Amino acid sequence: MKTTLPMSLLALAISVGGAAARDLRPEAINAASIADIETAKPSPADPDPAIVRLQVLLDRAGSSPGVIDGLSGENVNKAVAGFEAMNKLPVDGRPDPEVVSRLEDTAAIIRSYVVSPEDATGLVETIPEDYGDKAKMQSLGYTSVAEKLSERFHMGLDLLNALNPASQFAPGDTVWVVDPGPARAGKVKKIEADKKIGQVLAYAEDGSLLAVYPATIGSKDNPSPSGKHKVKGVARMPVYRYDPKRNFKQGKNDKVLTIPKGPNGPVGSVWIDLTEPTYGIHGTPEPKLIDKVGSHGCVRLTNWDAEELAGMVKPGVLVDFVNRSPAAPR
């Protein structure tokens, strides 16, 4: 029997010791202790070094917190629960001593990075909201070097700027970034898209839990499919074909549009096509909104999580859409 990720964890909010001022210097984050984290009451809205550390360690372990921003919340709680399930621990979403002991490592959480000339290429001035305007563009790339780096290192843009308050992110600049570690590797045999919890779980061939991701899975107006489907294929940096008759209506656009590729496109940097027509697992131009707002029926992940998952799947992998009660066994 596989471990359940209980809905009760969604009500938790991880907080740290109550200190009002948050020291976001790299050395403070590297020296922070996740053993001081408690699940008592919501923390302030400013990033906390210990939460940054926790998020990075979870990301390295294969249980993604989504955007690494130093803020407590549901996606952090779900990532802790995912880590517990991966390690066959009691699942409650709390960073207790056993979780802390298994997560901690000696590698630095924050490291330096030198901005390269390539980092400043392929940028666009702005991304329009209207699909008709998007379709007129050559590409939907990043709008700044900072945005490009924030996604490369799985960071919130606010945290990146807080760590580098004086940087212009120009080629040659040395900046501070988090180190989420290498992408998860392996072969995924089965994917579960849990609509109730808002999470994607990827299982290996031996039935073990290989990776866990926070996800937006449909919405009330545009629900995701139910039941079992399969991966049909993977498209990286996909061109997006907008068809209001088959999908949804965006603005006043009532004609078929071809929207160019790019990480800021409607489906982000990768599309994992499903055998259910028009549905897929894909990235997003707004990683901070994962599991915060609904999708048009598809499964939406951060770009980096979708890319990692895409590297571990092949056509034929089972994708099971589930809607579990809090105590339902897997």
N, C-alpha and C positions, 0 to 999 in steps of 0.2 A: 504493500500500500504506500503510495506516495504521500508526502507531507502536505497538508493544507496550509495555505497562507490565509489566516483568518481575517475577516473583515474588521474585527475589533482593532486591529493595528492601525486602521485608517483614522481612528479617533485619537491616536497618540500624537503628541508633538514633542520632539526631542529638544531639550534645552540644556544649557550649560550653566552651572553654578551661580547664575544671577549677576555676574559682573556687568556693569553698565558699559564700560569702555571696552572696545574690541581692538586688540593689537594685531594688525594684519601685516606686520613685517615678516619677510620670509623666515627669519630665524624663529619667530614666535609660532608660526604654523608648523615648522619642522619639529619644534620642541613641545608642541601641544600634546596633551594626553587625552585619548578618547575614553579612558577610564573615568574621567570626571564628568562625562556626559550622563544626564539623567533623563528619564521620561516623566516629567512632572507637570510642567506648564509651558505654554508657548514661549519661545525666546524672543528677544527684540528682533526687529527687522534688519538689523545690521549684521553683516557676516561675522561668524565666529571661527577662530583658528581651529578649534577642536572639531567643529562640524566640517570644515574644509578637509581636515585630515581624515575624518571618518568617510567622507564621500570618496576621496581618492583611494583609500584602502578597499572600499567596497567595489569600486570600479576595477581595480587591479584584480580583485578576486572573482570577477565575472558576474557580480550582481549590481547592475548599473543603477546609480541614483538619478540618472538623467543629467541635467546641467549641474556641474560643480560650482556652487555659488556661496557656500558657507552658511546657508539658511536651513533651518529645520523645516520639516513638512512631511506630507504624505509620501512623496517619492523617496525620501530618505528612510522613512519607516518601512516602506515596502522593500527597499533594497536590503535593509537589515534582516527582514523576514525571509527574503530570498536567499541570503547567505546562510541563514539558519537551516533552511530547507535543503540547500546544497550540501550542507555538512551534517545532515541528519540530527540536528539539535532541536529541542522544543521550540516551536515557532510562536513568538509573541511580538516580534519587531522591536525588541529592546536590546540595546548593546550591553548585556550583562557581562560579568567577568569571563565567562567561557567564550563568548563572541569576541571580546577584546583580545583575549590571549591568542585566538586563532587568526585574527585579522592583522595584528601588529607585525610590522617588519622594520628593518633598520634603514631601508632605502629612503633618501630624502623625498619629502612631499613636494617641495618647491625647488625648482632648478632654474638656472639661467638659460636664455636662448638668444642667439644673435639673429636679428631680422635679416633675411636674405633679399637680394634683388628680385628673386622669383616671387617672394611674398607680396610684392607690390604690383604684380602683373595680373591681368584678367579681371580687374575691378571695374565696377560700374558706378555711376554717380548716384543713382537712386533706383528703387524698385517700386513701380506704380502698383496701386491696389487693383485697378481694373484689368480684367483679363484681356480686353481688347487692346489696351496699351501695352500689356506684357507681350502680346503677340507681335508687336511692332519692333521689339528689341532684338539685338543680335544674340545676346546671352543674358542669363539672370545670375550673374556672379555675385561675389561679396561686394559690399559697398565700402569697405575699408580694410586695411591690413589688420587692424585690431579685431574686426569681426572674423576674418579668416583664421587668425591665430586662436581666437576664443573657441572656435569649433574644432580646430586641430587638437587642442588640448582639453576639450570637453568642458570648457569653462563658461560661466556667465560673463557677459561683456562687462558688467559692473564690477565683478571681482577682478578681472584682468586690469581694468583701469585703476581700481583701488590699489593693486599691487605695484602699479607703474604710473603714479599720478603725474609725473613730469615728462613722460615719454610721448613722442610723436609717432612712434612705431615706424620710423624711417629705416631703410636698409642700412645695416651697420650698427643700429642701436642694440644694446644688450638689455633684455627685458626679463622679468620674472614670470614664470608659468608653473602650473602644477604638472606633475608627471604621472599620468594615469596608467602608464605601463603599456606593454604591447597588446594588440588586439587578441581577443580570445580565439583559440584555434581548436579544431576538431570537426567531427561530422555529426550534423544534426539529423536525427531520424524522425523526430516528431516535434511539432510546435503546438502549444496551447495558447490561444488568445482568450484570456479570462476577462470577460466583459464586466463582471461585477466588481472585481478588484482594480481593473485597469492595468493589466500586466501581461507581458508575453513571456512564456517559459519555453526554453529550448532544451530538448532531451537528447542525450547521446544514444548510440545504438544499444548500449547495455542497460538503458532505462534510467541512468543517472541524470541529474539536472545539471546541464552544461553551462547555461547562461540564463539570466533573468533581466528583463528590461521593463521600465515604466512605459505605458502606452496609452494613446487615445484610441478607443475602439468604438467607432460609430458615434451616434448621438440619438436623442429621442426622435428627432425629425428624420434622420437618415441612419437607421439602424444598420449594424453590420450583419453579415450572413449568420446563419446558425448551422450547426452540424459540421461534418467533416469534408474537407476539400484538400487539394494538393497543390504544391508549388509547380508552376508551369515553366518558369524561367526567371532569369534575373537580367535587368537592364540597368547599367550604370550611367549616370548623368543622362537620364532619359528626357527626350522631347515629350511634352505633354499634349495630348489631343483632347481638347475641350469640346464636348458635344452636349448641349443643353437638353436634347431629347432623350439621351441615354443616361446622363448622370444627374446634374443639378443645374439650377439657373444661377449664374453669377452676375449681379448687377443687371444691366439692360442688354447683355450679350445674348442674342438668340440665334447665332450662327456658329457653325463649327469653326474652331480656331486651333492653330498649331502654335503652342507656346514653347519657346526655345529652352534648351537645357540650361542647367546651372543649379548650384546648391540653394539658391533662393527661388527656385521654381515651385509650383504648387505641390509637387511630390518630392522635393528635395533632391538629393544626390543619387538615390538608388530606388528602383522599383522591383519588388519581388512579386511577380505575376502569379495569380492564383487561377485555378481551373474554373472558379466561379466568375463568369464574365463581368468585367469592369472593376473587380475588386483586387486589392493587393496589399502588401505590407510595404511601407515606404517611409522616406525621410520627410523632413519638414523645414520650411524657412524660418520657423519660430520655435526653436527648441525649448524655450522657457515655458511654452504653453502646453507641453505634453501632459496629458491627463488633467488639464485645467479647463480646456474647452473641447467641444465635440468635433468629430470629423464628418465627412460625407459618406460614412459607411465603411471606409477602409481602416486598416490598422496603421496608425501613425507613430513613428519612433523618432528620436533625434537622428540627425544624419549619421553621426558616428556609430550609433547603436544599429541602425539599419544596415550600414556598410559592414559592420562586424558580422551580423547575422547572415547577410548575403554571402559572405565568404565561407560560411559553414553549411550552406544548403545546396541541394541539387534538385533538378526536376524529379517529381515523385514524392518528395517529403510531405508527410501528412500534416495538415493544418486543421486543428480542431477548435472551433469556436464554442466556448463554454460560458455558462452563466451560473456560477456555483453559489450555493448558500454558504454562510459562514463556516459551517461545520462539515461540509461535504467532503468525503475522501476523494483523493485523486486516483 
